């Protein structure tokens, strides 16, 4: 039976060199795209050309008040504000195809428009 020991002081003294950790061996494989950053390193933004939006209060485009945007504004619509442009790219492409007569021609006309 092996008796428990309270500390390393009770171990038997042996005249062998101390144990060392195994040598580093780089595993094969594709290298990582970016290096692993340390915990204390500052995090860089994903896009350095865009400013972060945290800390900036939400501002209404209609009345200029803070805490809400134009869609949830209780004030009546301001006619002096320029309306935002909605992008309907998919609808525009669909309208062009309908004017051409659809895709019955084998796609020749739609290929010329691209």
PAGULUM-364893 format. One record per atom (N, C-alpha, C, O): residue in one letter; atom name; x, y, z. Coordinates in pm, 1 decimal, padded with zeros to 6 digits. Example, Ala and Ser with C-alpha at 12.3 -4.5 7.8 and 13.67 -1.06 7.14 Angstrom:
<tormis>
[tormi "A", "N", [01319.0, -00569.0, 00780.0]]
[tormi "A", "CA", [01230.0, -00450.0, 00780.0]]
[tormi "A", "C", [01320.0, -00330.0, 00780.0]]
[tormi "A", "O", [01423.6, -00331.9, 00846.5]]
[tormi "S", "N", [01285.0, -00225.0, 00708.0]]
[tormi "S", "CA", [01367.0, -00106.0, 00714.0]]
[tormi "S", "C", [01290.0, 00003.0, 00787.0]]
[tormi "S", "O", [01340.9, 00113.8, 00803.9]]
</tormis>
This chain:
<tormis>
[tormi "X", "N", [00083.5, -00118.1, 00000.0]]
[tormi "X", "CA", [00000.0, 00000.0, 00000.0]]
[tormi "X", "C", [00088.4, 00125.1, 00000.0]]
[tormi "X", "O", [00189.3, 00131.1, 00070.3]]
[tormi "X", "N", [00048.8, 00225.1, -00080.2]]
[tormi "X", "CA", [00124.6, 00349.7, -00090.3]]
[tormi "X", "C", [00061.2, 00451.5, 00004.2]]
[tormi "X", "O", [-00058.9, 00477.8, -00002.3]]
[tormi "X", "N", [00142.1, 00507.0, 00090.3]]
[tormi "X", "CA", [00092.5, 00604.0, 00187.0]]
[tormi "X", "C", [00097.5, 00744.9, 00126.3]]
[tormi "X", "O", [00193.2, 00777.3, 00056.0]]
[tormi "X", "N", [-00002.5, 00828.7, 00151.6]]
[tormi "X", "CA", [-00001.3, 00965.5, 00098.0]]
[tormi "X", "C", [00105.7, 01050.6, 00165.6]]
[tormi "X", "O", [00140.1, 01029.1, 00281.8]]
[tormi "X", "N", [00158.0, 01148.1, 00089.9]]
[tormi "X", "CA", [00260.0, 01238.8, 00143.0]]
[tormi "X", "C", [00203.5, 01380.5, 00139.5]]
[tormi "X", "O", [00130.7, 01416.6, 00047.1]]
[tormi "X", "N", [00236.5, 01458.7, 00238.4]]
[tormi "X", "CA", [00179.7, 01592.9, 00248.9]]
[tormi "X", "C", [00251.0, 01694.8, 00160.7]]
[tormi "X", "O", [00189.2, 01792.7, 00119.0]]
[tormi "X", "N", [00380.5, 01674.5, 00130.9]]
[tormi "X", "CA", [00452.1, 01771.6, 00047.6]]
[tormi "X", "C", [00565.0, 01701.5, -00027.3]]
[tormi "X", "O", [00590.9, 01583.1, -00006.0]]
[tormi "X", "N", [00632.4, 01776.9, -00115.9]]
[tormi "X", "CA", [00744.2, 01722.0, -00192.7]]
[tormi "X", "C", [00866.9, 01700.1, -00105.9]]
[tormi "X", "O", [00958.4, 01628.4, -00146.4]]
[tormi "X", "N", [00870.9, 01759.0, 00010.5]]
[tormi "X", "CA", [00986.1, 01742.0, 00099.1]]
[tormi "X", "C", [01002.3, 01595.9, 00141.8]]
[tormi "X", "O", [01113.5, 01553.2, 00172.8]]
[tormi "X", "N", [00895.6, 01520.4, 00144.0]]
[tormi "X", "CA", [00898.8, 01381.6, 00188.7]]
[tormi "X", "C", [00935.1, 01283.9, 00077.1]]
[tormi "X", "O", [00948.7, 01164.1, 00102.0]]
[tormi "X", "N", [00950.9, 01334.2, -00046.8]]
[tormi "X", "CA", [00986.7, 01244.8, -00157.1]]
[tormi "X", "C", [01129.8, 01193.8, -00138.6]]
[tormi "X", "O", [01211.8, 01258.3, -00073.3]]
[tormi "X", "N", [01158.9, 01075.2, -00198.0]]
[tormi "X", "CA", [01294.0, 01021.6, -00195.6]]
[tormi "X", "C", [01383.7, 01103.4, -00287.2]]
[tormi "X", "O", [01340.8, 01144.1, -00395.2]]
[tormi "X", "N", [01506.8, 01127.8, -00245.9]]
[tormi "X", "CA", [01603.0, 01200.9, -00327.7]]
[tormi "X", "C", [01670.9, 01102.0, -00422.9]]
[tormi "X", "O", [01721.0, 00998.1, -00379.8]]
[tormi "X", "N", [01672.2, 01135.5, -00554.4]]
[tormi "X", "CA", [01730.1, 01049.0, -00657.7]]
[tormi "X", "C", [01835.5, 01129.6, -00732.3]]
[tormi "X", "O", [01815.2, 01248.7, -00755.8]]
[tormi "X", "N", [01946.0, 01069.3, -00770.0]]
[tormi "X", "CA", [02053.8, 01138.6, -00840.3]]
[tormi "X", "C", [02034.8, 01133.0, -00991.9]]
[tormi "X", "O", [02125.9, 01091.0, -01063.2]]
[tormi "X", "N", [01920.8, 01173.6, -01041.6]]
[tormi "X", "CA", [01892.7, 01179.4, -01185.0]]
[tormi "X", "C", [01869.5, 01324.9, -01224.6]]
[tormi "X", "O", [01829.9, 01406.4, -01141.3]]
[tormi "X", "N", [01894.3, 01358.1, -01353.6]]
[tormi "X", "CA", [01867.6, 01497.5, -01395.1]]
[tormi "X", "C", [01716.8, 01527.8, -01385.6]]
[tormi "X", "O", [01634.3, 01437.4, -01398.5]]
[tormi "X", "N", [01682.1, 01653.1, -01363.3]]
[tormi "X", "CA", [01539.3, 01687.3, -01350.2]]
[tormi "X", "C", [01464.5, 01665.0, -01481.6]]
[tormi "X", "O", [01522.3, 01678.5, -01589.4]]
[tormi "X", "N", [01338.8, 01631.8, -01472.4]]
[tormi "X", "CA", [01256.5, 01610.6, -01592.3]]
[tormi "X", "C", [01228.0, 01743.9, -01660.4]]
[tormi "X", "O", [01197.6, 01843.7, -01595.1]]
[tormi "X", "N", [01238.2, 01743.4, -01790.9]]
[tormi "X", "CA", [01211.4, 01863.6, -01871.1]]
[tormi "X", "C", [01088.8, 01838.5, -01957.7]]
[tormi "X", "O", [01057.2, 01723.3, -01987.4]]
[tormi "X", "N", [01018.5, 01945.2, -01999.2]]
[tormi "X", "CA", [00904.6, 01925.0, -02089.2]]
[tormi "X", "C", [00952.6, 01876.8, -02225.1]]
[tormi "X", "O", [01069.6, 01895.3, -02258.8]]
[tormi "X", "N", [00864.7, 01815.2, -02304.3]]
[tormi "X", "CA", [00907.3, 01767.6, -02436.2]]
[tormi "X", "C", [00944.7, 01883.8, -02527.6]]
[tormi "X", "O", [00895.6, 01995.5, -02510.7]]
[tormi "X", "N", [01031.7, 01856.6, -02624.5]]
[tormi "X", "CA", [01074.3, 01959.3, -02719.0]]
[tormi "X", "C", [00957.6, 01997.8, -02809.0]]
[tormi "X", "O", [00868.8, 01917.1, -02836.2]]
[tormi "X", "N", [00959.7, 02123.3, -02854.8]]
[tormi "X", "CA", [00852.8, 02173.6, -02940.0]]
[tormi "X", "C", [00862.3, 02109.0, -03077.3]]
[tormi "X", "O", [00970.2, 02101.7, -03136.1]]
[tormi "X", "N", [00748.8, 02062.3, -03128.1]]
[tormi "X", "CA", [00743.1, 02001.8, -03261.1]]
[tormi "X", "C", [00627.7, 02066.0, -03336.3]]
[tormi "X", "O", [00512.4, 02054.0, -03294.9]]
[tormi "X", "N", [00657.9, 02135.0, -03447.8]]
[tormi "X", "CA", [00553.8, 02201.2, -03525.6]]
[tormi "X", "C", [00475.1, 02097.1, -03602.6]]
[tormi "X", "O", [00532.1, 02017.3, -03676.9]]
[tormi "X", "N", [00345.0, 02098.2, -03584.9]]
[tormi "X", "CA", [00258.8, 02002.5, -03652.7]]
[tormi "X", "C", [00242.8, 02042.7, -03799.4]]
[tormi "X", "O", [00241.8, 02161.9, -03830.1]]
[tormi "X", "N", [00230.2, 01945.5, -03890.6]]
[tormi "X", "CA", [00211.7, 01979.4, -04031.5]]
[tormi "X", "C", [00071.7, 02034.8, -04056.0]]
[tormi "X", "O", [-00021.3, 02006.9, -03980.3]]
[tormi "X", "N", [00058.0, 02112.7, -04161.5]]
[tormi "X", "CA", [-00072.6, 02166.9, -04198.4]]
[tormi "X", "C", [-00060.0, 02306.8, -04252.9]]
[tormi "X", "O", [00046.4, 02368.4, -04247.7]]
[tormi "X", "N", [-00170.1, 02355.5, -04305.1]]
[tormi "X", "CA", [-00174.3, 02490.0, -04363.0]]
[tormi "X", "C", [-00158.8, 02593.1, -04251.0]]
[tormi "X", "O", [-00220.7, 02578.5, -04145.6]]
[tormi "X", "N", [-00077.0, 02697.6, -04272.0]]
[tormi "X", "CA", [-00060.0, 02798.4, -04166.9]]
[tormi "X", "C", [-00186.3, 02882.9, -04149.3]]
[tormi "X", "O", [-00266.2, 02897.8, -04241.8]]
[tormi "X", "N", [-00202.1, 02937.0, -04030.7]]
[tormi "X", "CA", [-00318.0, 03019.9, -04000.7]]
[tormi "X", "C", [-00310.4, 03150.8, -04079.0]]
[tormi "X", "O", [-00201.5, 03198.1, -04111.8]]
[tormi "X", "N", [-00428.1, 03209.8, -04109.1]]
[tormi "X", "CA", [-00431.4, 03334.7, -04185.0]]
[tormi "X", "C", [-00378.3, 03450.9, -04102.1]]
[tormi "X", "O", [-00304.8, 03535.3, -04153.3]]
[tormi "X", "N", [-00415.0, 03455.8, -03975.2]]
[tormi "X", "CA", [-00365.7, 03561.7, -03888.6]]
[tormi "X", "C", [-00305.6, 03498.6, -03764.5]]
[tormi "X", "O", [-00341.5, 03387.2, -03726.2]]
[tormi "X", "N", [-00214.7, 03570.4, -03702.6]]
[tormi "X", "CA", [-00151.0, 03516.1, -03583.4]]
[tormi "X", "C", [-00245.2, 03527.0, -03465.1]]
[tormi "X", "O", [-00336.7, 03609.4, -03464.3]]
[tormi "X", "N", [-00222.2, 03443.4, -03365.9]]
[tormi "X", "CA", [-00302.6, 03447.5, -03244.9]]
[tormi "X", "C", [-00252.8, 03562.3, -03158.6]]
[tormi "X", "O", [-00134.2, 03570.1, -03126.6]]
[tormi "X", "N", [-00344.2, 03651.7, -03120.8]]
[tormi "X", "CA", [-00305.3, 03766.7, -03040.5]]
[tormi "X", "C", [-00309.3, 03732.2, -02893.0]]
[tormi "X", "O", [-00388.2, 03648.6, -02849.0]]
[tormi "X", "N", [-00222.2, 03798.6, -02817.2]]
[tormi "X", "CA", [-00220.7, 03779.9, -02672.6]]
[tormi "X", "C", [-00342.0, 03848.5, -02611.5]]
[tormi "X", "O", [-00404.8, 03933.3, -02674.8]]
[tormi "X", "N", [-00374.2, 03811.6, -02489.2]]
[tormi "X", "CA", [-00491.8, 03866.4, -02422.3]]
[tormi "X", "C", [-00476.8, 04015.8, -02398.8]]
[tormi "X", "O", [-00573.9, 04090.6, -02411.0]]
[tormi "X", "N", [-00354.4, 04060.6, -02364.9]]
[tormi "X", "CA", [-00335.4, 04201.2, -02332.2]]
[tormi "X", "C", [-00320.8, 04291.2, -02454.9]]
[tormi "X", "O", [-00315.9, 04413.3, -02439.6]]
[tormi "X", "N", [-00313.8, 04235.4, -02575.7]]
[tormi "X", "CA", [-00304.3, 04316.4, -02696.9]]
[tormi "X", "C", [-00437.4, 04383.6, -02726.7]]
[tormi "X", "O", [-00542.4, 04322.0, -02708.4]]
[tormi "X", "N", [-00435.5, 04509.1, -02772.4]]
[tormi "X", "CA", [-00562.7, 04574.9, -02805.7]]
[tormi "X", "C", [-00623.5, 04514.7, -02931.7]]
[tormi "X", "O", [-00552.2, 04477.7, -03024.9]]
[tormi "X", "N", [-00755.2, 04505.4, -02933.2]]
[tormi "X", "CA", [-00824.8, 04449.4, -03049.2]]
[tormi "X", "C", [-00834.5, 04555.5, -03158.1]]
[tormi "X", "O", [-00874.7, 04668.7, -03131.2]]
[tormi "X", "N", [-00798.0, 04519.6, -03280.4]]
[tormi "X", "CA", [-00808.3, 04611.4, -03392.9]]
[tormi "X", "C", [-00945.8, 04596.3, -03456.2]]
[tormi "X", "O", [-00999.4, 04485.5, -03459.1]]
[tormi "X", "N", [-01005.0, 04705.1, -03507.3]]
[tormi "X", "CA", [-01136.2, 04693.3, -03571.9]]
[tormi "X", "C", [-01125.6, 04613.3, -03700.9]]
[tormi "X", "O", [-01019.5, 04607.8, -03763.0]]
[tormi "X", "N", [-01236.8, 04550.9, -03741.1]]
[tormi "X", "CA", [-01235.4, 04470.0, -03862.3]]
[tormi "X", "C", [-01215.1, 04557.4, -03986.2]]
[tormi "X", "O", [-01148.2, 04516.1, -04080.9]]
[tormi "X", "N", [-01272.7, 04678.0, -03985.8]]
[tormi "X", "CA", [-01253.7, 04772.0, -04095.4]]
[tormi "X", "C", [-01193.3, 04899.1, -04036.5]]
[tormi "X", "O", [-01264.6, 04973.2, -03968.8]]
[tormi "X", "N", [-01065.6, 04927.4, -04059.2]]
[tormi "X", "CA", [-01005.1, 05044.1, -03995.4]]
[tormi "X", "C", [-01055.7, 05176.7, -04049.9]]
[tormi "X", "O", [-01027.5, 05281.0, -03990.9]]
[tormi "X", "N", [-01129.2, 05176.4, -04160.0]]
[tormi "X", "CA", [-01177.9, 05300.4, -04218.8]]
[tormi "X", "C", [-01315.4, 05340.4, -04165.6]]
[tormi "X", "O", [-01361.5, 05451.8, -04190.8]]
[tormi "X", "N", [-01381.6, 05249.8, -04091.6]]
[tormi "X", "CA", [-01512.7, 05280.9, -04033.9]]
[tormi "X", "C", [-01497.3, 05307.3, -03885.2]]
[tormi "X", "O", [-01427.2, 05233.3, -03816.2]]
[tormi "X", "N", [-01561.5, 05411.4, -03835.2]]
[tormi "X", "CA", [-01558.5, 05441.0, -03692.9]]
[tormi "X", "C", [-01659.6, 05353.3, -03620.7]]
[tormi "X", "O", [-01761.9, 05316.9, -03678.8]]
[tormi "X", "N", [-01633.3, 05318.8, -03496.3]]
[tormi "X", "CA", [-01731.0, 05239.8, -03420.9]]
[tormi "X", "C", [-01851.2, 05325.5, -03383.7]]
[tormi "X", "O", [-01838.9, 05446.8, -03366.6]]
[tormi "X", "N", [-01968.1, 05261.7, -03371.2]]
[tormi "X", "CA", [-02089.6, 05335.4, -03341.6]]
[tormi "X", "C", [-02125.8, 05333.0, -03194.4]]
[tormi "X", "O", [-02221.7, 05398.6, -03153.8]]
[tormi "X", "N", [-02050.6, 05258.0, -03112.2]]
[tormi "X", "CA", [-02084.1, 05255.2, -02971.1]]
[tormi "X", "C", [-02044.2, 05387.3, -02906.2]]
[tormi "X", "O", [-01943.2, 05447.7, -02942.3]]
[tormi "X", "N", [-02123.5, 05430.1, -02811.7]]
[tormi "X", "CA", [-02098.6, 05556.9, -02743.3]]
[tormi "X", "C", [-02164.4, 05674.2, -02811.5]]
[tormi "X", "O", [-02167.5, 05783.6, -02755.0]]
[tormi "X", "N", [-02217.5, 05655.7, -02931.5]]
[tormi "X", "CA", [-02284.7, 05762.6, -03004.6]]
[tormi "X", "C", [-02434.1, 05742.1, -02986.8]]
[tormi "X", "O", [-02485.0, 05636.1, -03023.3]]
[tormi "X", "N", [-02506.9, 05839.5, -02932.1]]
[tormi "X", "CA", [-02650.9, 05820.5, -02912.0]]
[tormi "X", "C", [-02725.5, 05818.2, -03045.8]]
[tormi "X", "O", [-02685.7, 05884.0, -03141.9]]
[tormi "X", "N", [-02833.8, 05741.4, -03049.6]]
[tormi "X", "CA", [-02918.7, 05731.9, -03167.8]]
[tormi "X", "C", [-02989.5, 05864.4, -03186.1]]
[tormi "X", "O", [-03044.6, 05918.6, -03090.3]]
[tormi "X", "N", [-02989.1, 05918.0, -03308.1]]
[tormi "X", "CA", [-03046.8, 06049.8, -03334.2]]
[tormi "X", "C", [-03151.3, 06038.3, -03443.8]]
[tormi "X", "O", [-03129.8, 05970.5, -03544.3]]
[tormi "X", "N", [-03263.5, 06104.0, -03424.4]]
[tormi "X", "CA", [-03373.8, 06099.2, -03519.9]]
[tormi "X", "C", [-03341.8, 06187.5, -03639.8]]
[tormi "X", "O", [-03289.9, 06298.0, -03623.9]]
[tormi "X", "N", [-03372.3, 06139.6, -03758.0]]
[tormi "X", "CA", [-03352.6, 06218.0, -03879.2]]
[tormi "X", "C", [-03468.3, 06310.7, -03907.6]]
[tormi "X", "O", [-03457.9, 06397.0, -03994.7]]
[tormi "X", "N", [-03579.0, 06295.2, -03835.9]]
[tormi "X", "CA", [-03697.1, 06377.5, -03857.9]]
[tormi "X", "C", [-03697.0, 06500.3, -03766.6]]
[tormi "X", "O", [-03704.6, 06613.7, -03813.8]]
[tormi "X", "N", [-03688.2, 06476.4, -03635.1]]
[tormi "X", "CA", [-03697.1, 06587.6, -03539.3]]
[tormi "X", "C", [-03562.4, 06623.1, -03477.7]]
[tormi "X", "O", [-03549.6, 06730.2, -03418.2]]
[tormi "X", "N", [-03460.9, 06536.7, -03489.8]]
[tormi "X", "CA", [-03329.9, 06564.1, -03432.2]]
[tormi "X", "C", [-03316.9, 06519.3, -03288.4]]
[tormi "X", "O", [-03212.1, 06539.7, -03227.0]]
[tormi "X", "N", [-03421.4, 06458.2, -03232.5]]
[tormi "X", "CA", [-03416.0, 06411.8, -03094.5]]
[tormi "X", "C", [-03331.4, 06286.5, -03079.8]]
[tormi "X", "O", [-03304.5, 06216.3, -03177.3]]
[tormi "X", "N", [-03289.8, 06259.4, -02956.9]]
[tormi "X", "CA", [-03206.8, 06142.6, -02929.9]]
[tormi "X", "C", [-03290.9, 06028.8, -02873.2]]
[tormi "X", "O", [-03393.3, 06051.8, -02809.0]]
[tormi "X", "N", [-03246.4, 05906.3, -02897.8]]
[tormi "X", "CA", [-03311.4, 05789.7, -02840.1]]
[tormi "X", "C", [-03407.8, 05719.1, -02932.8]]
[tormi "X", "O", [-03459.8, 05613.3, -02897.2]]
[tormi "X", "N", [-03433.4, 05773.2, -03049.5]]
[tormi "X", "CA", [-03520.5, 05706.3, -03147.0]]
[tormi "X", "C", [-03475.3, 05746.4, -03287.0]]
[tormi "X", "O", [-03395.0, 05838.3, -03303.3]]
[tormi "X", "N", [-03527.7, 05676.3, -03388.4]]
[tormi "X", "CA", [-03493.9, 05709.4, -03525.6]]
[tormi "X", "C", [-03618.0, 05760.9, -03598.3]]
[tormi "X", "O", [-03723.7, 05777.7, -03537.6]]
[tormi "X", "N", [-03604.6, 05785.7, -03727.4]]
[tormi "X", "CA", [-03712.4, 05848.7, -03803.7]]
[tormi "X", "C", [-03836.3, 05760.4, -03812.9]]
[tormi "X", "O", [-03948.5, 05811.0, -03812.2]]
[tormi "X", "N", [-03817.2, 05629.0, -03821.6]]
[tormi "X", "CA", [-03932.5, 05540.1, -03838.9]]
[tormi "X", "C", [-04018.3, 05530.8, -03713.2]]
[tormi "X", "O", [-04138.3, 05505.2, -03723.0]]
[tormi "X", "N", [-03959.3, 05551.2, -03594.5]]
[tormi "X", "CA", [-04037.3, 05543.4, -03471.7]]
[tormi "X", "C", [-04063.0, 05680.0, -03409.7]]
[tormi "X", "O", [-04095.6, 05688.8, -03291.3]]
[tormi "X", "N", [-04049.0, 05786.4, -03487.6]]
[tormi "X", "CA", [-04066.7, 05922.2, -03437.2]]
[tormi "X", "C", [-04215.3, 05953.0, -03421.1]]
[tormi "X", "O", [-04295.9, 05918.9, -03507.7]]
[tormi "X", "N", [-04251.6, 06017.9, -03309.6]]
[tormi "X", "CA", [-04390.6, 06053.8, -03281.3]]
[tormi "X", "C", [-04430.6, 06185.7, -03346.7]]
[tormi "X", "O", [-04549.5, 06213.4, -03363.0]]
[tormi "X", "N", [-04333.0, 06266.5, -03383.7]]
[tormi "X", "CA", [-04360.2, 06396.1, -03447.3]]
[tormi "X", "C", [-04412.5, 06374.0, -03589.9]]
[tormi "X", "O", [-04382.8, 06271.3, -03651.0]]
[tormi "X", "N", [-04489.3, 06468.5, -03642.7]]
[tormi "X", "CA", [-04531.1, 06455.8, -03783.6]]
[tormi "X", "C", [-04410.3, 06469.6, -03876.0]]
[tormi "X", "O", [-04309.9, 06531.1, -03840.0]]
[tormi "X", "N", [-04421.3, 06412.0, -03994.6]]
[tormi "X", "CA", [-04310.1, 06414.0, -04090.1]]
[tormi "X", "C", [-04273.1, 06557.1, -04126.9]]
[tormi "X", "O", [-04360.0, 06640.8, -04151.2]]
[tormi "X", "N", [-04143.2, 06583.6, -04130.5]]
[tormi "X", "CA", [-04092.2, 06714.8, -04167.1]]
[tormi "X", "C", [-04076.7, 06718.7, -04319.0]]
[tormi "X", "O", [-03999.7, 06639.7, -04373.8]]
[tormi "X", "N", [-04147.3, 06807.9, -04389.0]]
[tormi "X", "CA", [-04138.5, 06809.6, -04536.4]]
[tormi "X", "C", [-04007.1, 06866.2, -04588.2]]
[tormi "X", "O", [-03976.8, 06849.6, -04706.4]]
[tormi "X", "N", [-03928.2, 06932.1, -04504.5]]
[tormi "X", "CA", [-03802.8, 06992.5, -04549.3]]
[tormi "X", "C", [-03687.2, 06892.7, -04553.7]]
[tormi "X", "O", [-03580.6, 06924.9, -04606.1]]
[tormi "X", "N", [-03706.1, 06772.8, -04499.7]]
[tormi "X", "CA", [-03600.1, 06672.2, -04497.4]]
[tormi "X", "C", [-03600.4, 06593.0, -04626.9]]
[tormi "X", "O", [-03704.5, 06546.8, -04673.5]]
[tormi "X", "N", [-03482.1, 06578.5, -04683.6]]
[tormi "X", "CA", [-03468.7, 06503.4, -04808.3]]
[tormi "X", "C", [-03494.3, 06355.4, -04780.0]]
[tormi "X", "O", [-03433.5, 06300.7, -04688.0]]
[tormi "X", "N", [-03581.2, 06289.1, -04854.8]]
[tormi "X", "CA", [-03608.5, 06146.6, -04828.5]]
[tormi "X", "C", [-03487.4, 06061.4, -04864.7]]
[tormi "X", "O", [-03411.1, 06093.8, -04955.7]]
[tormi "X", "N", [-03472.0, 05951.3, -04790.7]]
[tormi "X", "CA", [-03361.9, 05859.8, -04819.6]]
[tormi "X", "C", [-03395.3, 05777.8, -04943.6]]
[tormi "X", "O", [-03511.1, 05745.0, -04969.8]]
[tormi "X", "N", [-03290.9, 05745.9, -05018.9]]
[tormi "X", "CA", [-03310.4, 05670.8, -05142.7]]
[tormi "X", "C", [-03315.4, 05523.3, -05110.1]]
[tormi "X", "O", [-03224.1, 05470.6, -05046.6]]
[tormi "X", "N", [-03422.0, 05455.3, -05153.2]]
[tormi "X", "CA", [-03433.1, 05311.0, -05133.6]]
[tormi "X", "C", [-03373.7, 05241.3, -05254.6]]
[tormi "X", "O", [-03393.1, 05283.4, -05368.7]]
[tormi "X", "N", [-03302.4, 05135.7, -05228.0]]
[tormi "X", "CA", [-03239.4, 05060.5, -05337.0]]
[tormi "X", "C", [-03328.6, 04945.7, -05376.9]]
[tormi "X", "O", [-03357.0, 04857.2, -05296.2]]
[tormi "X", "N", [-03372.0, 04946.6, -05498.3]]
[tormi "X", "CA", [-03453.8, 04839.3, -05553.7]]
[tormi "X", "C", [-03381.7, 04780.8, -05673.7]]
[tormi "X", "O", [-03435.5, 04779.8, -05784.4]]
[tormi "X", "N", [-03261.8, 04732.6, -05652.8]]
[tormi "X", "CA", [-03179.8, 04679.8, -05761.5]]
[tormi "X", "C", [-03246.3, 04557.5, -05823.7]]
[tormi "X", "O", [-03250.3, 04544.3, -05946.0]]
[tormi "X", "N", [-03298.1, 04468.7, -05740.2]]
[tormi "X", "CA", [-03359.8, 04347.0, -05791.0]]
[tormi "X", "C", [-03485.1, 04380.6, -05870.9]]
[tormi "X", "O", [-03511.2, 04317.8, -05973.6]]
[tormi "X", "N", [-03563.4, 04479.0, -05825.4]]
[tormi "X", "CA", [-03684.4, 04517.4, -05898.1]]
[tormi "X", "C", [-03648.9, 04582.9, -06030.8]]
[tormi "X", "O", [-03718.4, 04562.0, -06130.2]]
[tormi "X", "N", [-03540.4, 04662.7, -06034.1]]
[tormi "X", "CA", [-03498.1, 04725.9, -06159.2]]
[tormi "X", "C", [-03456.1, 04621.0, -06262.5]]
[tormi "X", "O", [-03490.4, 04632.4, -06380.1]]
[tormi "X", "N", [-03382.5, 04520.0, -06218.9]]
[tormi "X", "CA", [-03340.7, 04415.0, -06311.8]]
[tormi "X", "C", [-03460.9, 04337.1, -06363.6]]
[tormi "X", "O", [-03465.7, 04298.4, -06480.4]]
[tormi "X", "N", [-03559.0, 04314.3, -06274.4]]
[tormi "X", "CA", [-03679.3, 04242.5, -06314.3]]
[tormi "X", "C", [-03758.8, 04324.0, -06416.4]]
[tormi "X", "O", [-03813.9, 04267.6, -06511.0]]
[tormi "X", "N", [-03765.2, 04455.9, -06398.1]]
[tormi "X", "CA", [-03837.2, 04541.5, -06491.3]]
[tormi "X", "C", [-03769.2, 04541.2, -06628.3]]
[tormi "X", "O", [-03837.6, 04542.6, -06730.6]]
[tormi "X", "N", [-03636.5, 04539.4, -06631.8]]
[tormi "X", "CA", [-03563.4, 04535.9, -06758.5]]
[tormi "X", "C", [-03591.6, 04404.9, -06831.4]]
[tormi "X", "O", [-03611.5, 04404.5, -06952.9]]
[tormi "X", "N", [-03593.4, 04294.2, -06758.3]]
[tormi "X", "CA", [-03622.6, 04164.7, -06821.3]]
[tormi "X", "C", [-03764.5, 04159.8, -06875.6]]
[tormi "X", "O", [-03788.1, 04103.0, -06982.3]]
[tormi "X", "N", [-03859.0, 04218.4, -06803.7]]
[tormi "X", "CA", [-03997.9, 04217.0, -06850.8]]
[tormi "X", "C", [-04012.7, 04300.5, -06977.7]]
[tormi "X", "O", [-04087.6, 04264.0, -07068.3]]
[tormi "X", "N", [-03940.6, 04413.4, -06983.7]]
[tormi "X", "CA", [-03948.0, 04496.1, -07105.3]]
[tormi "X", "C", [-03890.8, 04422.7, -07225.7]]
[tormi "X", "O", [-03936.9, 04441.5, -07338.3]]
[tormi "X", "N", [-03790.0, 04338.9, -07201.6]]
[tormi "X", "CA", [-03727.0, 04265.3, -07311.0]]
[tormi "X", "C", [-03807.6, 04144.3, -07355.0]]
[tormi "X", "O", [-03777.7, 04084.0, -07458.0]]
[tormi "X", "N", [-03908.4, 04108.6, -07279.0]]
[tormi "X", "CA", [-03988.2, 03993.3, -07316.3]]
[tormi "X", "C", [-03952.8, 03868.4, -07240.8]]
[tormi "X", "O", [-03989.1, 03758.7, -07283.3]]
[tormi "X", "N", [-03882.2, 03881.4, -07128.8]]
[tormi "X", "CA", [-03850.9, 03765.0, -07045.6]]
[tormi "X", "C", [-03729.5, 03690.2, -07094.1]]
[tormi "X", "O", [-03649.9, 03742.9, -07171.8]]
[tormi "X", "N", [-03715.1, 03567.5, -07048.5]]
[tormi "X", "CA", [-03600.4, 03484.3, -07082.9]]
[tormi "X", "C", [-03635.2, 03382.1, -07191.1]]
[tormi "X", "O", [-03568.3, 03279.1, -07199.9]]
[tormi "X", "N", [-03737.5, 03406.4, -07274.0]]
[tormi "X", "CA", [-03775.0, 03308.8, -07376.6]]
[tormi "X", "C", [-03673.3, 03304.6, -07489.3]]
[tormi "X", "O", [-03666.1, 03204.2, -07560.2]]
[tormi "X", "N", [-03594.4, 03409.5, -07508.7]]
[tormi "X", "CA", [-03501.6, 03415.0, -07620.7]]
[tormi "X", "C", [-03370.2, 03344.4, -07592.6]]
[tormi "X", "O", [-03274.3, 03358.9, -07668.4]]
[tormi "X", "N", [-03365.2, 03268.0, -07483.9]]
[tormi "X", "CA", [-03243.0, 03194.7, -07453.5]]
[tormi "X", "C", [-03141.6, 03278.9, -07379.8]]
[tormi "X", "O", [-03026.7, 03237.4, -07364.2]]
[tormi "X", "N", [-03181.2, 03396.1, -07334.0]]
[tormi "X", "CA", [-03090.5, 03478.8, -07255.3]]
[tormi "X", "C", [-02999.1, 03565.9, -07338.4]]
[tormi "X", "O", [-02908.0, 03627.1, -07282.5]]
[tormi "X", "N", [-03018.5, 03575.2, -07471.2]]
[tormi "X", "CA", [-02930.5, 03656.3, -07553.3]]
[tormi "X", "C", [-02945.4, 03804.3, -07522.8]]
[tormi "X", "O", [-02845.8, 03876.0, -07512.8]]
[tormi "X", "N", [-03071.3, 03851.7, -07507.5]]
[tormi "X", "CA", [-03090.7, 03994.3, -07482.0]]
[tormi "X", "C", [-03043.9, 04031.2, -07341.5]]
[tormi "X", "O", [-02985.1, 04137.6, -07322.5]]
[tormi "X", "N", [-03068.9, 03945.6, -07243.2]]
[tormi "X", "CA", [-03025.7, 03975.4, -07106.2]]
[tormi "X", "C", [-02874.4, 03974.0, -07097.9]]
[tormi "X", "O", [-02817.9, 04046.1, -07015.7]]
[tormi "X", "N", [-02805.9, 03894.1, -07180.3]]
[tormi "X", "CA", [-02660.7, 03892.2, -07179.0]]
[tormi "X", "C", [-02604.4, 04021.6, -07236.0]]
[tormi "X", "O", [-02498.8, 04067.6, -07192.7]]
[tormi "X", "N", [-02675.1, 04081.8, -07334.5]]
[tormi "X", "CA", [-02627.1, 04205.6, -07393.8]]
[tormi "X", "C", [-02642.3, 04321.9, -07294.9]]
[tormi "X", "O", [-02565.3, 04417.7, -07300.8]]
[tormi "X", "N", [-02740.2, 04314.6, -07204.4]]
[tormi "X", "CA", [-02761.5, 04424.3, -07109.8]]
[tormi "X", "C", [-02658.3, 04423.0, -06999.1]]
[tormi "X", "O", [-02631.9, 04528.4, -06941.1]]
[tormi "X", "N", [-02599.9, 04312.0, -06967.3]]
[tormi "X", "CA", [-02504.2, 04303.9, -06856.3]]
[tormi "X", "C", [-02375.8, 04361.6, -06890.0]]
[tormi "X", "O", [-02284.8, 04362.4, -06807.1]]
</tormis>
